[in-house]
Amino acid sequence: MSQVSLSPNLKKAIEEFKLPETLGFGNVMAPVMATCTYENGLWGAVELKPYGPITMQPNAKVLHYAQEIFEGMKAYRVNGKGPYIFRPDENFLRFNKSAERMAMPHIPHQIFTQAVFDVTAYCADFVPRRSGESLYLRPFMFASEESLGIRPSEKFTFMVIASPSGSYFNDGQGLSVYIERDNCRAFPGGTGFAKTGGNYAAGLSAAIKTKNLGFVQTLWLDAVHKKYIEEMSGMNVFVVINNELFTSTLGDTVLDGITRKSLMSLATDMGYKVTETQIDIDYLISQIKNGTCTEAFACGTAAIITPINYFGDANGERYPLYFPEGKISMILREKLLAIQEGREVDNYHWIKTIEPKKI
């Protein structure tokens, strides 16, 4: 990799940063961030600088037309070695897939990985050491051209920030999930498969309704028939029926989750049958009621694997799972975490080891 530019103030920022005992998720920001700009058809050099405010003009296109994409990644250092980053090339590929959908330039592999790896390397001392905790990495790109004209931007900023984080859900309980039967998150031909902020903004009003009804998460159904499970607001979904795992078929309305993909490989190799299919919500409810569907869980980079306690409707009906704290899901979670944290041999070649750096 080529040499990156280091801000003169970076060493001081790193030396002054203290990792707090209580982390939460996405609240504590690591002292290093990476930036790189695209202009006149060319990418510039990666610069590492102290985490802090950025300057943006009020007419920057991202503020008006939401031309923006991002990724979520994690670095682990539980066993004192590493840090280890989980499947970074998958994030790189998905990032460019999102970029293409949002009329943004592809980012070169070298720039993407250099920015992610160097932020991790200089923040190695701030990667939490407790199991289940990590350095959450957020690469993102946005339209920074200064114009109110409704057309694709010709100038972009790519950045990587990082957050030492604990569990995404910290109450230790299974999720209560509201079935959203009215609004839709994504539709065929839209941007549902891309990791772009507008998809998440579209679910925020439903998040308020979900919370007001006493639930924690929202389950989205397809926009055409309003009966097939797609995903939750930031996570893919699995259900267990007759000890077999089922998850929604991918299309242009569902995010191709890297955790989802990894769990499918793990589960298959552990002897479980895994099926991608359309899951009718009313069929699922009937299987929960007759005891055939014993558990369900959400999965994603942030949440890893989180069991679902029950699904519910706005009319007050609840559909509790037989294993609200998970069974197969917890077996898979431990297996996945053991690989991510370097506690188990990685036979899948999913882990990238990062060499810590000092200034």
Secondary structure, DSSP 4 states (H G I P E B T S, - for coil): -PPPEE-TTHHHHHHH----S---SS-S--SEEEEEEEETTEE---EEEES------TTBHHHHH--EEE--EEEE-TTSS--EEE-HHHHHHHHHHHHHHTT-PPPPHHHHHHHHHHHHHHTGGGS--STT-EEEEEEEEEE--B--SSS--SEEEEEEEEEEE--SS-S-SPEEEEEE-S--S--TTSSTTS--HHHHHTTHHHHHHHHHTT-SEEEEE-TTTS-BEEEESS-EEEEEETTEEEEEPPSTTS---HHHHHHHHHHHHTT--EEEE--BHHHHHHHHHTTSEEEEEEEETTTEEEEEEEEE-TTS-EEE-SSTT-SHHHHHHHHHHHHHTTSS--TT--EEE------
